Amino acid sequence: MIESDNRKILKFLKKIGYWESFSEYSLGEISKISKVEFYEKKSIIFTEIEKGERIYIVKNGKVKILKMSPSGKEFIIKIMERGEVFAESLLFEDGNYPATAETMEDTSLIAIPKRELEKLIALDNRVAVDFVKTMAHRLSFLSKKMENLTMDNSIGKVVFLILDFLKGKSNEKSENRVILNVKRKELANMINISRENFERILTYLSKLGLIDVKKNEVVVKDLESLKSMMYQG
């Protein structure tokens, strides 16, 4: 990879919330082993029957992470947007990708080879410490997410879904915008509530002045107050 490509990747990583606790040195080392890959709309990046070999960051575009039921029905787990990281669960584990990833539009990704990243972490203490801090934070967030999804708290589930869409995006003015490029029913299925309840809660949060709901977009107007709704039923 030519040096200018490394610099472009480094510049991008420095804008991403996921990497905010990493030093510039660590990001520089990671950018050296990374490359940009381009995928057309509706391309399969990987499936859950494939051996996991890369960790990905969305540079531009959108990717849906999904599972297929035995009957062939598609269940969307997460929509990954600009700046978000996926397949990082492969670190330090040998096995297949945990789900299938498919592009929703023309998409560019930063691909980080799993083996090279593991070698970098093993050989460089500075990079290792940065990863431990970040993974600990991620585990805490995922623990809260699982706790929320198992509670009988529909408002909290919708709020957490919105926050989950926001989390990890680049630090730009658009970071308070959530683009809903999937059907409302599918979004509701992701948090195990009915579409009707999902719509009612969006309307309720809008009336409170916490969000602004448009056709396929949610704009967060009061982030701190929205967070306070997390555990209200």
N, C-alpha and C positions, 0 to 999 in steps of 0.2 A: 504494500500500500504506500502510496507516495505521501511525503511529509504533510502536504497541504490537507490531505484527507484526514490525517491524524488530528490536525489542529481544528478542523471543522467539527469532528466528533467530540473533541475535548470541550470546545466552546458550547456545544449543545448540552453535554452532560452537566456542565456547570449551572445550567438553567433549570435542571430537573430536581424536583423536591426529593425524589428517592435518594439522590446522591448528595444532598445538602450537607451531610455530616462528613463527607469524604474530603480529604485534603486535595489541593491541586496536584500534588505529587502522585497520589493514588489514582486520581482520574486520568492523569497523563499516562500512567502505566497501563491502565485498562484500555484507553483509547488506542494504544499501540497494537493491541491484539484484536481490535474490533474492525468490522467492515460494514458498509452499507449494502443492503440487499433490497431489490425492488420487486414488488408483486402486483399483478393486475387484480382488479376487482374479482371476488369470488375464487381466489386462489387458495388452495390448501397449503398452509405453511408446514404443518405437521399433523399427524394423527396420534391417537393414544396407543396405537399398536407399533409405533416407531420408537427406536432407541433414542433417548434424549441426548443430543449432542451440542445444542446451542441454547443460550439464554438471549432473549430479545428485548429491545426497547423500541417503542413506536416513535419514529421520527416524524412522519406525516401519515395521515390516513386513520383507518379504524380496523380493529381486529376483534372478532367475536371468539370467545373461548366457550366451547360447547361439549356436551356429552350426548351420546345417542343411547336411547333405551333399546331393549331387546326387540321391540316392535318397530324400531326405526324412527321413532319420534325424537326430534331435536330439542334439547334443553339448553338454553343459553345460561352460562354461569356468570360471565362477565363480559363487558364491552371495554376493550383496551383502546385508549386514545393517545394523542401526542404526549410523549414523556413517560408513559407508563411501562413498567417492566413486567414481563411474563415468562414463565417456565423457570424462574429462579429456584424453585423447589428441587431442581435437579442437582444443585450444588452438593457435592460430597455423597451423592447417591448414584448408583448404577441402576438403570432401569429405563422404562419407556416414559414418554411424555404423559403427564397425568390427564390430559384431555386433548381435544382437537382444536386447532386454531385456523380460522378462515378469515380472509380479508373481506371487508364490507364495501370497500372502495379501493381505487388504486392507492397503494401503500408503500412507503419506504420504511425499512427497519434497520436498526443497528444490531448486528448479530455478534455475540461474544462466544467463542468456542469454550465449551464447558471444561475440557481438559486443560487448556491453556490458562484459564482463569483459576482453576484449582491449583495449578503449578505456581502461578503468581502469588496466590494467597499463602501457599506453603513456604515459599522462599523469601517472602518480603513481609516482615512483621508490621510495617506501617500500613500496608494494604490490608493485612489480616485484621488488625485492630479496627480499622474503619468498617470492615464487613461485619465484624461481631456486633458493633454498635448498631448498625443499620438493621441487621437481621433480628436483633433483640427488639428493636422498635416495631418491626414488621410483625413479629410473633405476638407482641402485646396488642397490636391493632387487630390481628386476625382472631385473637382470643375474645376480644370485645365484640367482634363481628359475630362469632359463633354464639356467644352469650345472648346477643340481641336477637338473632334469628330464632333461637329456641324459646324466647319469651313470648307470651301472648300480648304483644305490644305492637299493634299495626302502625301507629304513628312513628314509633321508634324505628321500625323496620324501614319505612319509607325515608325517614331522615337519614338513616345509616346508608341506604342505597345512594342517595344524593351525595353524601359526603364521600362515599367510596368512589363515585365517579370523579369527584374533584381531586381526590388524593393522588399525588404523584404527578400531577400535570406540571407543565413548565411554569415558571414564575413570570407570567405575562398578564396583561390586563384582562385577558379572556378567561383567566383561571376560575372565575366565579360563574361561568356558564357551563351548563350540562346539556349536550346535544343528545336527544333521544331518537336515535336512528333505528330503533326497533319498536315493534308494536307495544302498546301499553299492557296488553295481556301478557306478553312475554316478560316485561319488566315486573309485573305483579307476580308471575310464576317464580321469578328469581328470588323473591322474598316470601313466597308461600302465602300470599293473600289473594283475594279476588280482584278482578279488574275494577269492579264497581267501587270496592273499598279503596283501592289505590287512587282512583279518580277523586273520590270524596276527600281523601287526605290531602291531595295536591291542592284542591280548592280551598280547604280549611287553612293550610299553611299560607296560601296566597292571600286570603282574607286577613290573616294576621299580619301581613306585610313582610313576611320572612322570605318569600320567594315570588317571582313573577313567572307565570306559566304561559307559554306561547304554544304554537302548534307542535313543534318538535324540540322545544328548548325550555329549560328551566334556568332562570337567573337568580342566584342567591343574593338577596338584598341585605340580609342581616345574619351573617355567619354565626356569630356568638349566640344570638338568641335561638337560631335554628339548632345549634348543638344542645342548648338547654332543653329542647323538646325530646331529646333522645330517649329518656326514660319515662315519658308521659304516655299513658295508654289512651 
